Amino acid sequence: MYVVCKEHVEMALDDFVEEFEGQAPDVHKLDDLSFTAWQAPAKCEYCEQHPKYLIV
């Protein structure tokens, strides 16, 4: 799972595919999601920007 800003979506997609041996990830906008037992991190996985996407 990757939580990333707009600028790092492509990098996260590449890392996901490499890590999970070619499986295609699902990409979700964080603004469209809500979880009762999970809160999105305050920072992108790759930088200090506010994350916009969840890649799972």
PDB file of N, CA, C and O in Angstrom:
ATOM      1  N   MET A   1       0.849  -1.171   0.000  1.00  0.00           N
ATOM      2  CA  MET A   1       0.000   0.000   0.000  1.00  0.00           C
ATOM      3  C   MET A   1       0.895   1.234   0.000  1.00  0.00           C
ATOM      4  O   MET A   1       1.880   1.303   0.735  1.00  0.00           O
ATOM      5  N   TYR A   2       0.538   2.198  -0.831  1.00  0.00           N
ATOM      6  CA  TYR A   2       1.274   3.453  -0.923  1.00  0.00           C
ATOM      7  C   TYR A   2       0.287   4.608  -0.806  1.00  0.00           C
ATOM      8  O   TYR A   2      -0.795   4.577  -1.394  1.00  0.00           O
ATOM      9  N   VAL A   3       0.667   5.613  -0.052  1.00  0.00           N
ATOM     10  CA  VAL A   3      -0.120   6.832   0.079  1.00  0.00           C
ATOM     11  C   VAL A   3       0.773   7.953  -0.434  1.00  0.00           C
ATOM     12  O   VAL A   3       1.798   8.268   0.170  1.00  0.00           O
ATOM     13  N   VAL A   4       0.373   8.558  -1.567  1.00  0.00           N
ATOM     14  CA  VAL A   4       1.286   9.459  -2.266  1.00  0.00           C
ATOM     15  C   VAL A   4       0.603  10.736  -2.754  1.00  0.00           C
ATOM     16  O   VAL A   4      -0.620  10.812  -2.873  1.00  0.00           O
ATOM     17  N   CYS A   5       1.440  11.735  -3.032  1.00  0.00           N
ATOM     18  CA  CYS A   5       0.976  12.970  -3.646  1.00  0.00           C
ATOM     19  C   CYS A   5       0.834  12.753  -5.156  1.00  0.00           C
ATOM     20  O   CYS A   5       1.230  11.713  -5.682  1.00  0.00           O
ATOM     21  N   LYS A   6       0.275  13.729  -5.831  1.00  0.00           N
ATOM     22  CA  LYS A   6       0.049  13.628  -7.274  1.00  0.00           C
ATOM     23  C   LYS A   6       1.351  13.422  -8.051  1.00  0.00           C
ATOM     24  O   LYS A   6       1.384  12.677  -9.030  1.00  0.00           O
ATOM     25  N   GLU A   7       2.414  14.082  -7.610  1.00  0.00           N
ATOM     26  CA  GLU A   7       3.685  14.014  -8.326  1.00  0.00           C
ATOM     27  C   GLU A   7       4.342  12.634  -8.242  1.00  0.00           C
ATOM     28  O   GLU A   7       5.173  12.302  -9.087  1.00  0.00           O
ATOM     29  N   HIS A   8       3.989  11.830  -7.248  1.00  0.00           N
ATOM     30  CA  HIS A   8       4.652  10.545  -7.062  1.00  0.00           C
ATOM     31  C   HIS A   8       3.770   9.332  -7.382  1.00  0.00           C
ATOM     32  O   HIS A   8       4.128   8.206  -7.039  1.00  0.00           O
ATOM     33  N   VAL A   9       2.638   9.546  -8.026  1.00  0.00           N
ATOM     34  CA  VAL A   9       1.750   8.433  -8.375  1.00  0.00           C
ATOM     35  C   VAL A   9       2.466   7.441  -9.283  1.00  0.00           C
ATOM     36  O   VAL A   9       2.422   6.235  -9.038  1.00  0.00           O
ATOM     37  N   GLU A  10       3.118   7.928 -10.316  1.00  0.00           N
ATOM     38  CA  GLU A  10       3.781   7.031 -11.265  1.00  0.00           C
ATOM     39  C   GLU A  10       4.874   6.204 -10.583  1.00  0.00           C
ATOM     40  O   GLU A  10       5.008   5.011 -10.855  1.00  0.00           O
ATOM     41  N   MET A  11       5.644   6.824  -9.710  1.00  0.00           N
ATOM     42  CA  MET A  11       6.695   6.114  -8.991  1.00  0.00           C
ATOM     43  C   MET A  11       6.090   5.027  -8.096  1.00  0.00           C
ATOM     44  O   MET A  11       6.609   3.913  -8.030  1.00  0.00           O
ATOM     45  N   ALA A  12       5.006   5.351  -7.420  1.00  0.00           N
ATOM     46  CA  ALA A  12       4.349   4.378  -6.556  1.00  0.00           C
ATOM     47  C   ALA A  12       3.764   3.225  -7.368  1.00  0.00           C
ATOM     48  O   ALA A  12       3.829   2.073  -6.939  1.00  0.00           O
ATOM     49  N   LEU A  13       3.199   3.521  -8.527  1.00  0.00           N
ATOM     50  CA  LEU A  13       2.685   2.455  -9.394  1.00  0.00           C
ATOM     51  C   LEU A  13       3.805   1.512  -9.813  1.00  0.00           C
ATOM     52  O   LEU A  13       3.645   0.292  -9.762  1.00  0.00           O
ATOM     53  N   ASP A  14       4.932   2.071 -10.227  1.00  0.00           N
ATOM     54  CA  ASP A  14       6.083   1.249 -10.612  1.00  0.00           C
ATOM     55  C   ASP A  14       6.567   0.396  -9.451  1.00  0.00           C
ATOM     56  O   ASP A  14       6.842  -0.791  -9.627  1.00  0.00           O
ATOM     57  N   ASP A  15       6.674   0.987  -8.267  1.00  0.00           N
ATOM     58  CA  ASP A  15       7.124   0.247  -7.088  1.00  0.00           C
ATOM     59  C   ASP A  15       6.145  -0.856  -6.707  1.00  0.00           C
ATOM     60  O   ASP A  15       6.560  -1.950  -6.323  1.00  0.00           O
ATOM     61  N   PHE A  16       4.850  -0.577  -6.811  1.00  0.00           N
ATOM     62  CA  PHE A  16       3.828  -1.578  -6.497  1.00  0.00           C
ATOM     63  C   PHE A  16       3.947  -2.768  -7.437  1.00  0.00           C
ATOM     64  O   PHE A  16       3.958  -3.915  -6.990  1.00  0.00           O
ATOM     65  N   VAL A  17       4.035  -2.506  -8.720  1.00  0.00           N
ATOM     66  CA  VAL A  17       4.122  -3.582  -9.710  1.00  0.00           C
ATOM     67  C   VAL A  17       5.382  -4.418  -9.483  1.00  0.00           C
ATOM     68  O   VAL A  17       5.344  -5.643  -9.596  1.00  0.00           O
ATOM     69  N   GLU A  18       6.483  -3.765  -9.167  1.00  0.00           N
ATOM     70  CA  GLU A  18       7.724  -4.486  -8.893  1.00  0.00           C
ATOM     71  C   GLU A  18       7.600  -5.325  -7.616  1.00  0.00           C
ATOM     72  O   GLU A  18       8.003  -6.488  -7.592  1.00  0.00           O
ATOM     73  N   GLU A  19       7.050  -4.738  -6.575  1.00  0.00           N
ATOM     74  CA  GLU A  19       6.939  -5.420  -5.279  1.00  0.00           C
ATOM     75  C   GLU A  19       5.974  -6.602  -5.337  1.00  0.00           C
ATOM     76  O   GLU A  19       6.231  -7.640  -4.727  1.00  0.00           O
ATOM     77  N   PHE A  20       4.876  -6.454  -6.061  1.00  0.00           N
ATOM     78  CA  PHE A  20       3.846  -7.485  -6.098  1.00  0.00           C
ATOM     79  C   PHE A  20       3.858  -8.271  -7.410  1.00  0.00           C
ATOM     80  O   PHE A  20       2.825  -8.771  -7.857  1.00  0.00           O
ATOM     81  N   GLU A  21       5.015  -8.369  -8.006  1.00  0.00           N
ATOM     82  CA  GLU A  21       5.290  -9.244  -9.153  1.00  0.00           C
ATOM     83  C   GLU A  21       4.303  -9.078 -10.302  1.00  0.00           C
ATOM     84  O   GLU A  21       3.723 -10.052 -10.782  1.00  0.00           O
ATOM     85  N   GLY A  22       4.121  -7.842 -10.733  1.00  0.00           N
ATOM     86  CA  GLY A  22       3.342  -7.578 -11.927  1.00  0.00           C
ATOM     87  C   GLY A  22       1.856  -7.390 -11.723  1.00  0.00           C
ATOM     88  O   GLY A  22       1.138  -7.136 -12.690  1.00  0.00           O
ATOM     89  N   GLN A  23       1.370  -7.505 -10.501  1.00  0.00           N
ATOM     90  CA  GLN A  23      -0.056  -7.297 -10.270  1.00  0.00           C
ATOM     91  C   GLN A  23      -0.396  -5.818 -10.453  1.00  0.00           C
ATOM     92  O   GLN A  23       0.367  -4.934 -10.064  1.00  0.00           O
ATOM     93  N   ALA A  24      -1.538  -5.578 -11.044  1.00  0.00           N
ATOM     94  CA  ALA A  24      -1.985  -4.197 -11.247  1.00  0.00           C
ATOM     95  C   ALA A  24      -2.634  -3.673  -9.971  1.00  0.00           C
ATOM     96  O   ALA A  24      -3.486  -4.346  -9.392  1.00  0.00           O
ATOM     97  N   PRO A  25      -2.247  -2.496  -9.531  1.00  0.00           N
ATOM     98  CA  PRO A  25      -2.834  -1.931  -8.308  1.00  0.00           C
ATOM     99  C   PRO A  25      -4.155  -1.223  -8.577  1.00  0.00           C
ATOM    100  O   PRO A  25      -4.493  -0.909  -9.718  1.00  0.00           O
ATOM    101  N   ASP A  26      -4.883  -0.982  -7.510  1.00  0.00           N
ATOM    102  CA  ASP A  26      -6.058  -0.112  -7.547  1.00  0.00           C
ATOM    103  C   ASP A  26      -5.611   1.254  -7.053  1.00  0.00           C
ATOM    104  O   ASP A  26      -4.840   1.353  -6.098  1.00  0.00           O
ATOM    105  N   VAL A  27      -6.094   2.308  -7.703  1.00  0.00           N
ATOM    106  CA  VAL A  27      -5.747   3.672  -7.325  1.00  0.00           C
ATOM    107  C   VAL A  27      -7.026   4.386  -6.888  1.00  0.00           C
ATOM    108  O   VAL A  27      -8.022   4.409  -7.611  1.00  0.00           O
ATOM    109  N   HIS A  28      -6.972   4.967  -5.690  1.00  0.00           N
ATOM    110  CA  HIS A  28      -8.133   5.662  -5.133  1.00  0.00           C
ATOM    111  C   HIS A  28      -7.732   7.057  -4.686  1.00  0.00           C
ATOM    112  O   HIS A  28      -6.638   7.250  -4.154  1.00  0.00           O
ATOM    113  N   LYS A  29      -8.601   8.022  -4.895  1.00  0.00           N
ATOM    114  CA  LYS A  29      -8.383   9.365  -4.367  1.00  0.00           C
ATOM    115  C   LYS A  29      -8.736   9.339  -2.878  1.00  0.00           C
ATOM    116  O   LYS A  29      -9.806   8.867  -2.495  1.00  0.00           O
ATOM    117  N   LEU A  30      -7.838   9.842  -2.055  1.00  0.00           N
ATOM    118  CA  LEU A  30      -8.079   9.834  -0.616  1.00  0.00           C
ATOM    119  C   LEU A  30      -9.323  10.619  -0.236  1.00  0.00           C
ATOM    120  O   LEU A  30      -9.999  10.266   0.731  1.00  0.00           O
ATOM    121  N   ASP A  31      -9.639  11.669  -0.971  1.00  0.00           N
ATOM    122  CA  ASP A  31     -10.832  12.472  -0.668  1.00  0.00           C
ATOM    123  C   ASP A  31     -12.122  11.691  -0.842  1.00  0.00           C
ATOM    124  O   ASP A  31     -13.152  12.057  -0.274  1.00  0.00           O
ATOM    125  N   ASP A  32     -12.077  10.610  -1.626  1.00  0.00           N
ATOM    126  CA  ASP A  32     -13.268   9.810  -1.896  1.00  0.00           C
ATOM    127  C   ASP A  32     -13.426   8.634  -0.939  1.00  0.00           C
ATOM    128  O   ASP A  32     -14.400   7.887  -1.035  1.00  0.00           O
ATOM    129  N   LEU A  33     -12.471   8.459  -0.008  1.00  0.00           N
ATOM    130  CA  LEU A  33     -12.467   7.305   0.885  1.00  0.00           C
ATOM    131  C   LEU A  33     -12.660   7.714   2.337  1.00  0.00           C
ATOM    132  O   LEU A  33     -12.325   8.826   2.744  1.00  0.00           O
ATOM    133  N   SER A  34     -13.208   6.782   3.101  1.00  0.00           N
ATOM    134  CA  SER A  34     -13.245   6.967   4.554  1.00  0.00           C
ATOM    135  C   SER A  34     -13.186   5.584   5.193  1.00  0.00           C
ATOM    136  O   SER A  34     -13.874   4.655   4.770  1.00  0.00           O
ATOM    137  N   PHE A  35     -12.354   5.473   6.214  1.00  0.00           N
ATOM    138  CA  PHE A  35     -12.196   4.228   6.943  1.00  0.00           C
ATOM    139  C   PHE A  35     -12.412   4.514   8.425  1.00  0.00           C
ATOM    140  O   PHE A  35     -12.039   5.580   8.913  1.00  0.00           O
ATOM    141  N   THR A  36     -13.007   3.574   9.134  1.00  0.00           N
ATOM    142  CA  THR A  36     -13.224   3.783  10.560  1.00  0.00           C
ATOM    143  C   THR A  36     -11.977   3.459  11.370  1.00  0.00           C
ATOM    144  O   THR A  36     -11.764   4.061  12.423  1.00  0.00           O
ATOM    145  N   ALA A  37     -11.150   2.529  10.914  1.00  0.00           N
ATOM    146  CA  ALA A  37      -9.999   2.087  11.704  1.00  0.00           C
ATOM    147  C   ALA A  37      -8.660   2.470  11.079  1.00  0.00           C
ATOM    148  O   ALA A  37      -7.626   1.924  11.463  1.00  0.00           O
ATOM    149  N   TRP A  38      -8.661   3.395  10.129  1.00  0.00           N
ATOM    150  CA  TRP A  38      -7.410   3.785   9.471  1.00  0.00           C
ATOM    151  C   TRP A  38      -7.463   5.260   9.125  1.00  0.00           C
ATOM    152  O   TRP A  38      -8.471   5.767   8.633  1.00  0.00           O
ATOM    153  N   GLN A  39      -6.373   5.928   9.387  1.00  0.00           N
ATOM    154  CA  GLN A  39      -6.252   7.335   9.015  1.00  0.00           C
ATOM    155  C   GLN A  39      -5.058   7.480   8.092  1.00  0.00           C
ATOM    156  O   GLN A  39      -3.989   6.941   8.376  1.00  0.00           O
ATOM    157  N   ALA A  40      -5.221   8.192   7.000  1.00  0.00           N
ATOM    158  CA  ALA A  40      -4.136   8.389   6.036  1.00  0.00           C
ATOM    159  C   ALA A  40      -2.983   9.145   6.683  1.00  0.00           C
ATOM    160  O   ALA A  40      -3.207  10.033   7.505  1.00  0.00           O
ATOM    161  N   PRO A  41      -1.759   8.803   6.319  1.00  0.00           N
ATOM    162  CA  PRO A  41      -0.605   9.546   6.822  1.00  0.00           C
ATOM    163  C   PRO A  41      -0.670  11.011   6.388  1.00  0.00           C
ATOM    164  O   PRO A  41      -1.345  11.350   5.416  1.00  0.00           O
ATOM    165  N   ALA A  42       0.024  11.855   7.102  1.00  0.00           N
ATOM    166  CA  ALA A  42       0.021  13.289   6.805  1.00  0.00           C
ATOM    167  C   ALA A  42       0.950  13.642   5.657  1.00  0.00           C
ATOM    168  O   ALA A  42       0.853  14.734   5.098  1.00  0.00           O
ATOM    169  N   LYS A  43       1.860  12.721   5.291  1.00  0.00           N
ATOM    170  CA  LYS A  43       2.852  12.996   4.252  1.00  0.00           C
ATOM    171  C   LYS A  43       2.871  11.894   3.206  1.00  0.00           C
ATOM    172  O   LYS A  43       2.543  10.741   3.484  1.00  0.00           O
ATOM    173  N   CYS A  44       3.257  12.268   2.016  1.00  0.00           N
ATOM    174  CA  CYS A  44       3.486  11.336   0.917  1.00  0.00           C
ATOM    175  C   CYS A  44       4.589  10.351   1.310  1.00  0.00           C
ATOM    176  O   CYS A  44       5.480  10.682   2.092  1.00  0.00           O
ATOM    177  N   GLU A  45       4.519   9.146   0.760  1.00  0.00           N
ATOM    178  CA  GLU A  45       5.556   8.132   1.016  1.00  0.00           C
ATOM    179  C   GLU A  45       6.939   8.582   0.541  1.00  0.00           C
ATOM    180  O   GLU A  45       7.954   8.118   1.061  1.00  0.00           O
ATOM    181  N   TYR A  46       6.983   9.485  -0.445  1.00  0.00           N
ATOM    182  CA  TYR A  46       8.240   9.849  -1.089  1.00  0.00           C
ATOM    183  C   TYR A  46       8.704  11.273  -0.810  1.00  0.00           C
ATOM    184  O   TYR A  46       9.845  11.618  -1.118  1.00  0.00           O
ATOM    185  N   CYS A  47       7.835  12.108  -0.228  1.00  0.00           N
ATOM    186  CA  CYS A  47       8.213  13.499   0.018  1.00  0.00           C
ATOM    187  C   CYS A  47       7.398  14.056   1.185  1.00  0.00           C
ATOM    188  O   CYS A  47       6.708  13.308   1.878  1.00  0.00           O
ATOM    189  N   GLU A  48       7.476  15.322   1.391  1.00  0.00           N
ATOM    190  CA  GLU A  48       6.801  15.970   2.519  1.00  0.00           C
ATOM    191  C   GLU A  48       5.421  16.535   2.162  1.00  0.00           C
ATOM    192  O   GLU A  48       4.759  17.129   3.013  1.00  0.00           O
ATOM    193  N   GLN A  49       4.984  16.355   0.914  1.00  0.00           N
ATOM    194  CA  GLN A  49       3.695  16.919   0.490  1.00  0.00           C
ATOM    195  C   GLN A  49       2.525  16.129   1.054  1.00  0.00           C
ATOM    196  O   GLN A  49       2.670  14.973   1.453  1.00  0.00           O
ATOM    197  N   HIS A  50       1.360  16.776   1.081  1.00  0.00           N
ATOM    198  CA  HIS A  50       0.122  16.137   1.520  1.00  0.00           C
ATOM    199  C   HIS A  50      -0.281  15.064   0.509  1.00  0.00           C
ATOM    200  O   HIS A  50      -0.322  15.357  -0.686  1.00  0.00           O
ATOM    201  N   PRO A  51      -0.580  13.841   0.934  1.00  0.00           N
ATOM    202  CA  PRO A  51      -0.951  12.774  -0.010  1.00  0.00           C
ATOM    203  C   PRO A  51      -2.342  12.981  -0.589  1.00  0.00           C
ATOM    204  O   PRO A  51      -3.226  13.536   0.064  1.00  0.00           O
ATOM    205  N   LYS A  52      -2.520  12.530  -1.815  1.00  0.00           N
ATOM    206  CA  LYS A  52      -3.803  12.643  -2.518  1.00  0.00           C
ATOM    207  C   LYS A  52      -4.356  11.291  -2.948  1.00  0.00           C
ATOM    208  O   LYS A  52      -5.556  11.163  -3.188  1.00  0.00           O
ATOM    209  N   TYR A  53      -3.484  10.267  -3.050  1.00  0.00           N
ATOM    210  CA  TYR A  53      -3.887   8.976  -3.606  1.00  0.00           C
ATOM    211  C   TYR A  53      -3.478   7.803  -2.719  1.00  0.00           C
ATOM    212  O   TYR A  53      -2.441   7.834  -2.056  1.00  0.00           O
ATOM    213  N   LEU A  54      -4.311   6.776  -2.724  1.00  0.00           N
ATOM    214  CA  LEU A  54      -4.020   5.511  -2.067  1.00  0.00           C
ATOM    215  C   LEU A  54      -3.873   4.472  -3.168  1.00  0.00           C
ATOM    216  O   LEU A  54      -4.761   4.308  -4.004  1.00  0.00           O
ATOM    217  N   ILE A  55      -2.759   3.781  -3.159  1.00  0.00           N
ATOM    218  CA  ILE A  55      -2.491   2.758  -4.166  1.00  0.00           C
ATOM    219  C   ILE A  55      -2.375   1.422  -3.436  1.00  0.00           C
ATOM    220  O   ILE A  55      -1.489   1.227  -2.603  1.00  0.00           O
ATOM    221  N   VAL A  56      -3.286   0.512  -3.765  1.00  0.00           N
ATOM    222  CA  VAL A  56      -3.338  -0.795  -3.090  1.00  0.00           C
ATOM    223  C   VAL A  56      -3.481  -1.917  -4.099  1.00  0.00           C
ATOM    224  O   VAL A  56      -3.542  -3.086  -3.718  1.00  0.00           O
TER     225      VAL A  56
END
